């Protein structure tokens, strides 16, 4: 049995807790401890599982009856907690972005190499049904070669973050590292790192609130956009539009049907997928309306650990390479 310590009881910690509830009986695990500086929130989540409560992640790592930790803290706290857990011999699931800079990345990789523990980064798009479907189309060249792609992720301005940490670039990395990294990681998963990047940003104070980037590949061009600077009434949307030689595939979380295929011969197809949009998240305190990709990634993580198999998707290396790609975009925007 995998014994999990959930560190962080805010927006993302609540999301993960709901996933563990949904997976009860489907994987061999138990949430045995929950930690948060807000003890009331930690107690509320712990009550779902009969778990022990800790006032800090450090205390949980040091003393809890766990072999695995799930780190759902603000980004600037990821590295310290992941390093402590790895050095304690614990396996780690850490939310994206895995860290803020290349110095932290090097230390994380070094420590994983030294300890041999399993580490996975919460790049949930790799496990989202509609995005997995697109990956299969690309890999199998179902409609021929991918020619162009547009990936979008837009959100109302986050007001749910503890101590407004999301709007401090030194703690979150801005919308570029926090929100945009989802699509950056998925495009890298689809096509690898680009040959060339062009990028532009819109800022408020010292923090990037909107980013536009283009990834240039031989014979391919992909555009990526992310913003979290819209009014509170503005609906969250994640979307893609991908043109292949023989068809165009369109997905939007804000539309129904969410996924359609427009073939060059005029036929329109609506694939019958088990839509992650049907797995409602409830009240997480943030902009998530579906648990699908989160459930799938956590089940993958648990199943790998339970069966003594190596994490092969959304690895620590994957998370770090995607983080570095975002940093490259930011540098490109500054030079534009």
N, C-alpha and C positions, 0 to 999 in steps of 0.2 A: 504493500500500500504506500502511495505517495502522501507524505504528510506536509501540508502546505502552510506557510506563514504568509498571510496577506498584509503587506506593508503599505498603508495609505487607505483611508476610508472616505476619500472625497469623490469627485465625479468619476474618475476612472476606477478607483477601488470599488465603488458601488457597482459599476458596470461589470467588473470581473466577478464580484460576489454574486450577482444575478446569473452570470454564466455558470458558476460552480453550482448554484441551486438547480439550474436547468440540466446540468450534467450528472446530477445525483443518480446513482445506479447505473450510469452508462460508462463510467471509468472507475478504476480502483484508486480512490483518493479520499482524503479527508482534510478539510480546512481545520487545523488544530490551533491556530493562533492568528490574531488580528492586532495590528498596531497603528496608532495614530496619535498625534499630539493632542487632538481633540478626543478625549476619552469617551465622551458621549457617543460620538459617531462610531468609534471603534467598538464600543459595547453593542450598538445597534446591529452592526454587521456580524459581530461575533455571536450574537444571540441566534442568528440563522443556523449556525453550525455547532453550537455548544462549545465554542472555541475559547481559549484563554485570551486575555486582553493585556496588551502592553502599551506603555505610554510613549514608546519610541521604537523605530525600526531597529536601532542599534541594540536595544534591550531584547527585542524579539530574537534577533540573530544570535545573540550571545546565550540566551537562556531557554528559548522555547523548544518544545518537542516537535521539531521539524527536520526534514531533510531537503526541503525545497522552499525558496521564497519567491513571491510574486511582488515585484516592486512597482507600485502605482503612485509614486511620489512626484512632485515637481521635478522637472528635468535636471536642474542644477544639483539635486540630491542623488541622482541615479548612480553616479560613479562611486561615491564613497560607500554607499550601501551594497552595491554589487561587489566591490572589492572585499569588503568585510565578509560578505556571505561566501564568496569563493574561497577565501582564506580559511573559513570555518569548514570547508568541504561541502557546502550546500549547493545544489543546483539552482539556477536562476532563470526566471522569466522576468524581463524588464521591459517596461513600456517604451515606446518610441518617443522622441529620438533617444538612442541609447546613451548619448553623451553630447557635450557641447563643443568639443574641440579635439584636435588631433593628439594633443598631449594626453588627455584623458583616454582616448582611444588606444594609444600605445600601451598605457598602463593596464587597461582592461585585457587586451590581447595577451600581454605578458603574463598576467596573473592566471588567466584561463589555461594557458600553456603549462604553467608551473603546477597548477592544481588538478587539471584534468576533469574538472566538473563540466556539466552540461549547461550551456547558456543559450537562450532564445530571446529574440527581440520582438516586441509586439507589433510587427508590420502586418496588420490584419487584412489588408487588401489582398494579399497572396491567398487568403482563405475565404474570401467573399465569393459567393457562387457566381455572380455575374462577371467578376474579374477572372475567376478560374476558367469560366467559359471562354473568355477572350484569349486567355493564355493557350487554351487548347486549339483555338482557331489559328493562332499564330504558329504554334509548334507544328501543327498538322498541315498548314497551308491550305486549309479547307476552301478558302476563297482566293487562293493565290497569295502572292507576296503582299505584305503590309507596305503601303505607300506613304500615308500620312496619318497622324493621330492628334487628337485634341483631348486633353485631360483637365478637368476642372473640379475645384473643391472650394465652395464659397459658403460663408457662415455669418450669422449675426455676430456682433461684437461680443466676445465671451465676458460674461459678468459673473460666472460661477467660480472662478479660480480663487483659492485661498490667498489672501494678502495681495491680490492683483498680480501674482507672479507672472502670469502669461504675458503681461504688457511691459515687462522688464526684460530687455534683450539679453541682459547678462544672466538671467535665470531661465529663460525659455528658449532663447535663440530666435524669438519672433515667430511670426506666422510661417516664415520660411522653413525653420527647423521643426516647428510643432505640427503644423497642418499640411504644408506643402510636401513634407518628406514622405507622406503616404504615396502620392503619385510619383514622386521621384524614385522611390524604391520599386514601385510596380513597373515603371517604364524600364528601369535597369534590369528587373527580373525578366521582362519581355525581350529586350533588345541588347542588353549589356550597356556599358558606359558609352556615351556619345563621343564622336571624334571632335566635335566643337560645340560650345555652349554660348548662346547670347542671352542676356537677361536684363531686365529693368525692374525697379522696385518703386513703390510709393511708401513714404514713411510718415509717421506721426511722432514728433520728438525724435528720439534716437532709435525707435523701434520700427521695423518693417511691418507694414500692415497689409500690403498687396504686392504680389510678385508675379511677373510674367517671364517665362523662359522658353527658349527654343533649343531643342536637341537636334543636332545635325548628324545623320548617319549616311553612309553611301547609299544613295537612291531613296532615302527616307528622311522625313522631317516630322518632328513631334513637338507640339506646343503644350505647355503646362501653365496653368493659372491657379493661384490660391489667394483668397482674401478672407479675413474675419472682421472686416470693418464696416459691416452693413447694420442697419437698424435692428432693434430687437424683434420687430415684427417680420423680418426677412427670413424666409425658410432656408434651412441648411440644404445644400444639394451637392452630391458627388455625381460626376457624369463623365462619360467619354464618348467620342465620335471617331471611329477608326475606318479609314478607307483602304480596302484591299483592291487588288486588280479586278476582282469579279463581284464585289459587293461592298456595302458600307454598313457597319454595325454601330448602333446607337444605344446608349444606356443613360438613364437619368433616374436617380432615386426619388425625384419629385414628380414623376409622371407614371401613368398607367396606360398601357403596359410599360414596364420599365425598360425592357430590352426588345429592340426590333432590328431586323436585318432587311436591308433594301438591296436586292440583287440587281445587277446591271440589266437583266432581261425584263425588269419591271415587276417581278414577283416580290411580295413583301411577306416575310416570315416572322412569326412571334414564337420563339423557342419555348418549350414547356420546361421550365426550370423550377426546382424547389427554391423559390425566391427567399433570400435572406430578409427581404423587406417584410415578410409575414411574421417574423420572429420579433415581436415588439419588445422594446427595452423597458418600457415603463418610465418612472421618474428617476433618472440618474442625476439630475441637476445640471445636465449639459445639453449638447445638441445631438445626441444619439437617439435615433428612432428605431433602430434595429440591433439585435444582438448577434445576428447571423455570423458575420466574420469573426467576431470575438469568441463565440462559442466554438467555432471550427478550429481556430488557432489554439485555444486552450485545450480542446480535446486532443489535438495532434500532440501538443506538448506532454500531456498526461499519459497518453498511450505510448509515446516514445519512451518515457521514463519507466512506465510500468513494465514494458517489454525489454528493458535494457538495450534499447536501440539508440543510435546516435541521432541527435538533432541534425537534420539535413536541409531544412527550409527555414528561412528567417533566422539564420545563425547570427552569432555575434559578429562575424566577419561581414555578413550581409548588411547588418545594421550600421556598421562602421563605414562601409563603402558608400552607402546611401547618404549618411551624414556628411561625409567628405564631399560628395557630389553637390549637396546643397551649399556647402561652404564655397565651392568653386563657382556656383551661380552668383552668390553674394559678391564675390571678388569680381566676377565679370560685370555685374551691375555697377560697381563702383568705378570700373574702368571705362564704362560706356560713355 
